[in-house]
Amino acid sequence: MPINDPSKTCAMQKTLRLYSGTSNRPLAEKVADLLGVELSGLALEKFANGEIYARFDETVRGADVFFIQSISGDVNDALMELLIATDAAKRASARTITACITHYGYARQDRKAAPREPITARLVANLLERAGVDRVITLDLHQGQIQGFFDIPVNHLSALPLFADYYDAMGFDTDNLVVVSPDVGRAKAAKKLSDMLGCSLAIAHKGRPRHNAAEVMGIIGDIEGKTCIINDDMIDTAGTLCASVRELKKMGAGDIYVCATHGIFSGPAIERLNDAPIVECVVTDSIPVEAAGKIKTITVADEFANAIAAVYDEESVSKLVGGDFAM
């Protein structure tokens, strides 16, 4: 029969399918609500020996699959869930596969700082591409150049505008406000935040004798008597951060606020932050965190919803959700 016979041909339409791993389902549910779509069915189980099993509960043939996962918590399990679900979608003939990685694990090893070390950030990029990911949407990579490890498109989102809005709403006196970069490597991002807030910038110079440890050697900029906002991309054990806060206090800093995109909070991190001389610590929900004590959270659901809408098809998704999600 003729392939162009109108009575026999099928209308090909793009279909958005949104799925979640086990590491950050609450954020995935917020994104689904914003997009006005259901968080579709994906069975994730474990065999007795710990191997991960994944199966989609519906057809994904010809669909644009978006998989939301934070490579955090049980980092290795979260990464394997993402890779195995990607393989399942690819073998089920998904049209495109987008990995929405709210926290990109293994990013701290992004170069060889010493002989015989791995570059795990590149390794993860290779694994994602090999599994079949067509695009990555991620948030505040440990270093921006990690995007260059990919040969596929990377949408690199930032939480800085969210923090700027948060602190703007607090009505600080900008003449008495300073954004403090915790190290030289974070200075560029801290400068962006200070510009957004219309305040000054200071940079902490510190040495790192070993992993998860650092010593503040000095401060570039004026912090004496000023309200300080320390901004970082992640907080792990908080040992380094809390030591830096105490050093800033000794140097004459006023009230100290802390904000970071990714609240990993390993070990005694939360207890350390609640005991530290800070007003509060604000993190995003890129990693699930219980707000308690001095720990506050803000959501990045809007940013990921906007990015998914723009990647999928702005016009189609706008019709779907009845709004404009252009980036």
Kinemage of the C-alpha trace (Angstrom):
@kinemage 1
@onewidth
@group {chain A} dominant
@subgroup {mainchain}
@vectorlist {calphas} color= white
{ca met a 1} P 0.000 0.000 0.000
{ca pro a 2} L 1.263 3.568 -0.620
{ca ile a 3} L 3.043 4.970 2.433
{ca asn a 4} L 1.378 8.360 1.858
{ca asp a 5} L -2.152 6.971 1.873
{ca pro a 6} L -3.974 9.338 4.319
{ca ser a 7} L -6.230 6.534 5.475
{ca lys a 8} L -3.284 4.359 6.493
{ca thr a 9} L -0.677 6.756 7.827
{ca cys a 10} L -0.259 7.531 11.525
{ca ala a 11} L 0.153 11.088 12.814
{ca met a 12} L 3.536 11.323 14.542
{ca gln a 13} L 3.368 13.515 17.645
{ca lys a 14} L 5.969 14.364 20.247
{ca thr a 15} L 5.155 13.015 23.702
{ca leu a 16} L 6.731 14.180 26.934
{ca arg a 17} L 7.347 11.528 29.571
{ca leu a 18} L 8.659 12.591 32.967
{ca tyr a 19} L 10.208 10.002 35.287
{ca ser a 20} L 11.995 10.042 38.616
{ca gly a 21} L 14.630 7.957 40.315
{ca thr a 22} L 14.509 7.240 44.032
{ca ser a 23} L 16.975 9.928 45.149
{ca asn a 24} L 14.796 13.047 44.756
{ca arg a 25} L 11.191 12.169 44.025
{ca pro a 26} L 9.772 15.170 45.969
{ca leu a 27} L 11.457 17.603 43.565
{ca ala a 28} L 10.329 15.536 40.567
{ca glu a 29} L 6.732 15.758 41.799
{ca lys a 30} L 6.999 19.573 42.048
{ca val a 31} L 8.347 19.766 38.490
{ca ala a 32} L 5.560 17.529 37.208
{ca asp a 33} L 2.951 19.761 38.895
{ca leu a 34} L 4.445 22.864 37.289
{ca leu a 35} L 4.434 21.267 33.847
{ca gly a 36} L 0.936 19.911 34.330
{ca val a 37} L 1.966 16.351 33.522
{ca glu a 38} L 1.910 13.125 35.483
{ca leu a 39} L 5.071 11.675 36.930
{ca ser a 40} L 4.992 8.537 34.825
{ca gly a 41} L 5.517 4.996 36.001
{ca leu a 42} L 9.006 3.548 36.329
{ca ala a 43} L 9.568 0.434 38.413
{ca leu a 44} L 12.907 0.509 40.234
{ca glu a 45} L 13.743 -2.496 42.360
{ca lys a 46} L 16.741 -4.362 43.706
{ca phe a 47} L 17.653 -8.001 43.421
{ca ala a 48} L 18.757 -9.794 46.572
{ca asn a 49} L 22.421 -9.158 45.755
{ca gly a 50} L 21.886 -5.398 45.348
{ca glu a 51} L 21.673 -5.241 41.545
{ca ile a 52} L 19.201 -2.630 40.269
{ca tyr a 53} L 16.230 -3.508 38.068
{ca ala a 54} L 14.328 -0.922 36.009
{ca arg a 55} L 11.250 -1.249 33.814
{ca phe a 56} L 8.897 1.358 32.363
{ca asp a 57} L 5.217 0.673 33.094
{ca glu a 58} L 4.131 2.227 29.793
{ca thr a 59} L 5.367 2.543 26.258
{ca val a 60} L 8.043 5.163 25.619
{ca arg a 61} L 8.365 4.448 21.909
{ca gly a 62} L 8.871 7.765 20.115
{ca ala a 63} L 8.601 9.726 23.382
{ca asp a 64} L 10.883 12.427 24.750
{ca val a 65} L 11.938 10.978 28.083
{ca phe a 66} L 13.069 13.257 30.930
{ca phe a 67} L 14.561 11.471 33.919
{ca ile a 68} L 15.018 13.460 37.150
{ca gln a 69} L 17.712 12.158 39.447
{ca ser a 70} L 20.097 13.514 42.072
{ca ile a 71} L 23.393 11.651 42.194
{ca ser a 72} L 23.541 11.919 45.967
{ca gly a 73} L 22.729 9.946 49.091
{ca asp a 74} L 23.611 6.423 47.999
{ca val a 75} L 25.687 7.941 45.221
{ca asn a 76} L 26.576 4.730 43.404
{ca asp a 77} L 22.996 3.414 43.469
{ca ala a 78} L 21.674 6.769 42.229
{ca leu a 79} L 24.136 6.783 39.343
{ca met a 80} L 23.350 3.197 38.391
{ca glu a 81} L 19.591 3.897 38.502
{ca leu a 82} L 20.129 6.714 36.030
{ca leu a 83} L 22.285 4.613 33.714
{ca ile a 84} L 20.022 1.547 33.827
{ca ala a 85} L 16.826 3.557 33.311
{ca thr a 86} L 18.500 5.310 30.361
{ca asp a 87} L 19.437 1.956 28.836
{ca ala a 88} L 15.876 0.698 29.312
{ca ala a 89} L 14.433 3.802 27.606
{ca lys a 90} L 16.866 3.566 24.702
{ca arg a 91} L 16.103 -0.124 24.125
{ca ala a 92} L 12.382 0.731 24.281
{ca ser a 93} L 12.848 3.146 21.320
{ca ala a 94} L 12.493 6.468 23.145
{ca arg a 95} L 12.941 9.369 20.724
{ca thr a 96} L 15.226 11.369 23.031
{ca ile a 97} L 16.501 10.909 26.584
{ca thr a 98} L 17.303 13.895 28.786
{ca ala a 99} L 19.004 13.365 32.149
{ca cys a 100} L 17.861 16.072 34.598
{ca ile a 101} L 20.654 15.735 37.156
{ca thr a 102} L 19.826 17.998 40.069
{ca his a 103} L 23.181 17.236 41.721
{ca tyr a 104} L 26.035 15.924 39.571
{ca gly a 105} L 27.906 13.460 41.764
{ca tyr a 106} L 31.627 12.697 41.408
{ca ala a 107} L 32.143 16.285 40.207
{ca arg a 108} L 34.818 17.206 42.745
{ca gln a 109} L 37.409 15.122 40.915
{ca asp a 110} L 37.405 17.218 37.762
{ca arg a 111} L 41.167 17.219 37.142
{ca lys a 112} L 44.317 15.378 38.160
{ca ala a 113} L 45.464 17.340 41.193
{ca ala a 114} L 48.093 14.697 41.954
{ca pro a 115} L 49.705 11.825 40.030
{ca arg a 116} L 47.707 8.619 39.481
{ca glu a 117} L 44.347 10.192 40.316
{ca pro a 118} L 41.155 9.654 38.282
{ca ile a 119} L 38.997 12.326 36.659
{ca thr a 120} L 35.629 11.023 37.803
{ca ala a 121} L 33.620 13.959 36.459
{ca arg a 122} L 34.741 12.942 32.946
{ca leu a 123} L 34.117 9.258 33.684
{ca val a 124} L 30.487 9.960 34.655
{ca ala a 125} L 30.038 12.037 31.486
{ca asn a 126} L 31.338 9.137 29.407
{ca leu a 127} L 29.025 6.684 31.160
{ca leu a 128} L 25.959 8.877 30.566
{ca glu a 129} L 26.737 9.314 26.872
{ca arg a 130} L 27.499 5.625 26.402
{ca ala a 131} L 24.219 4.652 28.114
{ca gly a 132} L 22.294 6.752 25.585
{ca val a 133} L 21.619 10.159 27.171
{ca asp a 134} L 21.000 12.783 24.462
{ca arg a 135} L 21.070 15.883 26.678
{ca val a 136} L 21.897 16.816 30.266
{ca ile a 137} L 20.146 19.449 32.364
{ca thr a 138} L 22.047 20.077 35.572
{ca leu a 139} L 22.485 22.638 38.330
{ca asp a 140} L 25.608 24.434 39.568
{ca leu a 141} L 28.357 22.038 38.597
{ca his a 142} L 31.375 22.039 40.908
{ca gln a 143} L 33.302 23.617 38.035
{ca gly a 144} L 31.701 24.999 34.880
{ca gln a 145} L 34.294 23.386 32.614
{ca ile a 146} L 32.763 19.979 33.359
{ca gln a 147} L 30.359 20.863 30.544
{ca gly a 148} L 33.317 20.375 28.208
{ca phe a 149} L 33.554 16.715 29.199
{ca phe a 150} L 30.343 16.090 27.235
{ca asp a 151} L 29.888 15.783 23.477
{ca ile a 152} L 26.137 16.243 23.901
{ca pro a 153} L 24.227 19.445 24.832
{ca val a 154} L 24.414 20.485 28.496
{ca asn a 155} L 21.973 22.990 30.012
{ca his a 156} L 23.828 24.372 33.038
{ca leu a 157} L 21.375 26.058 35.421
{ca ser a 158} L 22.305 28.307 38.336
{ca ala a 159} L 20.709 28.865 41.729
{ca leu a 160} L 22.314 32.303 42.116
{ca pro a 161} L 19.188 34.212 40.967
{ca leu a 162} L 17.132 32.307 43.557
{ca phe a 163} L 19.551 33.264 46.337
{ca ala a 164} L 19.596 36.872 45.119
{ca asp a 165} L 15.789 37.036 45.275
{ca tyr a 166} L 15.815 35.403 48.706
{ca tyr a 167} L 18.243 37.922 50.210
{ca asp a 168} L 16.702 40.878 48.357
{ca ala a 169} L 13.438 40.109 50.120
{ca met a 170} L 15.219 40.391 53.498
{ca gly a 171} L 15.880 44.094 52.915
{ca phe a 172} L 19.556 44.251 53.879
{ca asp a 173} L 21.445 47.548 53.845
{ca thr a 174} L 23.626 46.900 50.785
{ca asp a 175} L 26.277 49.376 52.007
{ca asn a 176} L 26.812 47.104 55.000
{ca leu a 177} L 26.503 43.816 53.083
{ca val a 178} L 29.282 41.709 51.589
{ca val a 179} L 29.228 38.403 49.697
{ca val a 180} L 32.146 36.208 50.758
{ca ser a 181} L 33.632 33.624 48.426
{ca pro a 182} L 34.865 30.667 50.523
{ca asp a 183} L 37.887 30.273 48.223
{ca val a 184} L 39.436 31.716 45.086
{ca gly a 185} L 37.749 29.099 42.875
{ca arg a 186} L 34.283 30.314 43.866
{ca ala a 187} L 35.122 34.008 43.401
{ca lys a 188} L 33.525 34.370 39.965
{ca ala a 189} L 30.165 32.993 41.149
{ca ala a 190} L 30.324 35.079 44.345
{ca lys a 191} L 30.962 38.179 42.212
{ca lys a 192} L 27.810 37.434 40.214
{ca leu a 193} L 25.775 37.169 43.434
{ca ser a 194} L 27.254 40.396 44.813
{ca asp a 195} L 26.373 42.170 41.549
{ca met a 196} L 22.805 40.877 41.768
{ca leu a 197} L 22.544 42.165 45.340
{ca gly a 198} L 24.383 45.420 44.621
{ca cys a 199} L 26.914 44.893 47.414
{ca ser a 200} L 30.649 44.378 47.838
{ca leu a 201} L 32.714 41.187 47.513
{ca ala a 202} L 35.330 39.531 49.712
{ca ile a 203} L 37.394 36.431 48.999
{ca ala a 204} L 38.735 33.996 51.585
{ca his a 205} L 42.185 32.627 50.868
{ca lys a 206} L 42.629 29.186 52.362
{ca gly a 207} L 44.835 26.141 52.193
{ca arg a 208} L 43.581 22.552 52.063
{ca pro a 209} L 45.904 20.111 53.870
{ca arg a 210} L 43.617 17.128 53.147
{ca his a 211} L 40.131 16.243 51.821
{ca asn a 212} L 37.226 17.830 53.740
{ca ala a 213} L 39.606 20.114 55.618
{ca ala a 214} L 40.827 23.675 55.021
{ca glu a 215} L 42.410 26.586 56.854
{ca val a 216} L 41.593 30.255 56.213
{ca met a 217} L 44.858 32.094 55.562
{ca gly a 218} L 43.424 35.573 54.982
{ca ile a 219} L 40.612 37.688 53.538
{ca ile a 220} L 40.742 39.895 50.453
{ca gly a 221} L 38.195 42.656 51.047
{ca asp a 222} L 36.512 44.452 53.946
{ca ile a 223} L 34.259 42.378 56.223
{ca glu a 224} L 34.706 44.131 59.570
{ca gly a 225} L 31.325 44.803 61.162
{ca lys a 226} L 29.500 43.871 57.954
{ca thr a 227} L 26.741 41.349 57.300
{ca cys a 228} L 28.374 38.507 55.365
{ca ile a 229} L 26.793 36.039 52.956
{ca ile a 230} L 29.018 33.036 52.285
{ca asn a 231} L 28.076 31.372 49.006
{ca asp a 232} L 29.270 27.948 47.844
{ca asp a 233} L 28.166 25.268 45.411
{ca met a 234} L 27.934 22.495 48.020
{ca ile a 235} L 28.208 21.719 51.713
{ca asp a 236} L 29.408 18.218 52.550
{ca thr a 237} L 30.595 17.658 56.133
{ca ala a 238} L 30.501 21.423 56.891
{ca gly a 239} L 33.753 21.133 58.833
{ca thr a 240} L 35.637 23.442 56.489
{ca leu a 241} L 32.728 25.893 56.299
{ca cys a 242} L 32.226 26.137 60.054
{ca ala a 243} L 35.961 26.635 60.611
{ca ser a 244} L 35.873 29.447 58.037
{ca val a 245} L 32.877 31.043 59.771
{ca arg a 246} L 34.709 31.101 63.092
{ca glu a 247} L 37.772 32.644 61.440
{ca leu a 248} L 35.595 35.337 59.859
{ca lys a 249} L 34.112 36.111 63.263
{ca lys a 250} L 37.631 36.485 64.696
{ca met a 251} L 38.389 38.920 61.867
{ca gly a 252} L 35.449 41.104 62.887
{ca ala a 253} L 32.576 39.952 60.656
{ca gly a 254} L 29.041 40.859 61.716
{ca asp a 255} L 26.077 38.546 61.151
{ca ile a 256} L 26.953 35.639 58.858
{ca tyr a 257} L 24.524 33.959 56.469
{ca val a 258} L 25.385 30.859 54.464
{ca cys a 259} L 23.887 29.695 51.176
{ca ala a 260} L 24.814 26.745 48.987
{ca thr a 261} L 23.145 25.035 46.073
{ca his a 262} L 23.691 21.442 47.181
{ca gly a 263} L 23.220 20.438 50.814
{ca ile a 264} L 24.957 17.058 50.895
{ca phe a 265} L 25.227 17.192 54.711
{ca ser a 266} L 27.349 14.116 55.390
{ca gly a 267} L 28.001 12.926 58.932
{ca pro a 268} L 27.604 15.634 61.591
{ca ala a 269} L 27.149 18.486 59.074
{ca ile a 270} L 23.716 19.609 60.278
{ca glu a 271} L 24.773 19.570 63.932
{ca arg a 272} L 27.888 21.584 63.076
{ca leu a 273} L 25.870 24.196 61.194
{ca asn a 274} L 23.321 24.544 63.980
{ca asp a 275} L 26.155 25.023 66.482
{ca ala a 276} L 28.086 27.466 64.279
{ca pro a 277} L 27.866 31.272 64.791
{ca ile a 278} L 25.655 31.815 61.732
{ca val a 279} L 22.150 33.225 61.406
{ca glu a 280} L 20.988 30.562 58.950
{ca cys a 281} L 22.077 28.239 56.157
{ca val a 282} L 19.965 28.171 52.979
{ca val a 283} L 20.224 25.322 50.479
{ca thr a 284} L 18.115 24.244 47.517
{ca asp a 285} L 16.108 21.033 47.245
{ca ser a 286} L 18.473 19.672 44.575
{ca ile a 287} L 19.143 17.093 47.283
{ca pro a 288} L 16.294 16.241 49.699
{ca val a 289} L 16.877 18.103 52.971
{ca glu a 290} L 14.701 18.477 56.037
{ca ala a 291} L 14.459 22.156 57.026
{ca ala a 292} L 15.202 22.356 60.741
{ca gly a 293} L 16.995 24.693 63.118
{ca lys a 294} L 19.203 27.041 61.120
{ca ile a 295} L 18.739 24.995 57.921
{ca lys a 296} L 16.330 26.544 55.374
{ca thr a 297} L 15.445 25.327 51.879
{ca ile a 298} L 14.302 26.908 48.623
{ca thr a 299} L 13.097 25.002 45.582
{ca val a 300} L 14.644 24.777 42.121
{ca ala a 301} L 11.520 23.185 40.631
{ca asp a 302} L 10.721 26.290 38.553
{ca glu a 303} L 14.167 26.290 36.979
{ca phe a 304} L 13.987 22.643 35.971
{ca ala a 305} L 10.403 23.001 34.717
{ca asn a 306} L 11.450 25.957 32.548
{ca ala a 307} L 14.448 24.073 31.190
{ca ile a 308} L 12.432 20.949 30.396
{ca ala a 309} L 9.780 23.020 28.659
{ca ala a 310} L 12.374 24.830 26.557
{ca val a 311} L 14.153 21.610 25.582
{ca tyr a 312} L 10.976 19.678 24.807
{ca asp a 313} L 9.137 22.251 22.746
{ca glu a 314} L 8.176 25.626 24.113
{ca glu a 315} L 5.017 26.044 22.073
{ca ser a 316} L 3.680 22.555 22.731
{ca val a 317} L 4.389 22.668 26.459
{ca ser a 318} L 2.891 26.151 26.779
{ca lys a 319} L -0.325 24.754 25.343
{ca leu a 320} L -0.051 21.808 27.678
{ca val a 321} L 0.381 23.797 30.887
{ca gly a 322} L -1.380 26.975 29.851
{ca gly a 323} L 1.604 29.196 30.493
{ca asp a 324} L 4.892 30.483 29.198
{ca phe a 325} L 7.907 28.511 30.310
{ca ala a 326} L 10.463 30.191 28.059
{ca met a 327} L 13.925 30.430 29.615
